[in-house]
Amino acid sequence: MKTAQPDQTSTYQYLPESLQKIAHQLKESPPGNPGEMRKIVMEANVQAGDLVQWSDFEHPVSDSYGRKLVYKAD
């Protein structure tokens, strides 16, 4: 998992580089439609390893498929 160099002004510096790219893009210019969101995600080149720290295979059934919040904007 590749992590970008910490940026002291970034509130999402703990995220892997690919997720930082997505968070930054969403903050700077939110997508106007699902197609734009898809493009942002595809261009970030998110890999499975970038998401592993949020995986939870022993989640309760009430949590559906175990999703977790990765980043919440201010």
N, C-alpha and C positions, 0 to 999 in steps of 0.2 A: 504494500500500500504506500503510494507516494503522497507525502504531505508537503504542501507549499511552505516556503519560509514564512515564519510568523510576521504578520503585519500589525504593528501596535495599534493602528487605527481600525482594525477589522474586529467586528464582534463575532466573527465566525472563523477565526484563525485555527481553531482546533479541528476543523473539518478537513478531510482529504482534499487535495487540490481540485479534483473534478467537482466536488460538491461546493467548494468555495466559488468556483466559476459560476455555478448555477445560482447560488445565493446572491452573488454580486450582480449578475445580470438581472435577476428579479428585482433587486433593490434599485438599480439604475434605470431600468426600462421594463416594467412588467409587460408580459405578453398580452396581446389583445384577443387572442383566440387559441384554441388547442393546438393548431398547427405551429404557431410561433413557440409555444411551450415545448412541443416535441423537438423542434429545431434546437432550442437551448439545451435540452437534455442530451440530444444526440451529439452536439458539438462538444459537450463537456467530456464525452467519452468515459462515462462512469463504468467502473469495473466491479465485479462481485466483491473483490477484496476491499473496495472503498466502503462497502455497506456492512461488512461483517461485524463491526462493533455494535451494531444495532440489531443483530439477529437474536432471536429468542425462540428456541424450538420447544420450550416447555411452558409456553404462554397458556393462560386459561382460555377455555373455549369462548368465553364472552369477549375476548379480544380478537375475534375473527382469525386472521392469519398471522397475528403477532406483530402488526405494524407498530412503529414507534416514531415519535416526532424527532426529526433530525435537527431542524433549525426553526426557530420562531423569531420573526422580525420584530423590531421594537414597535 
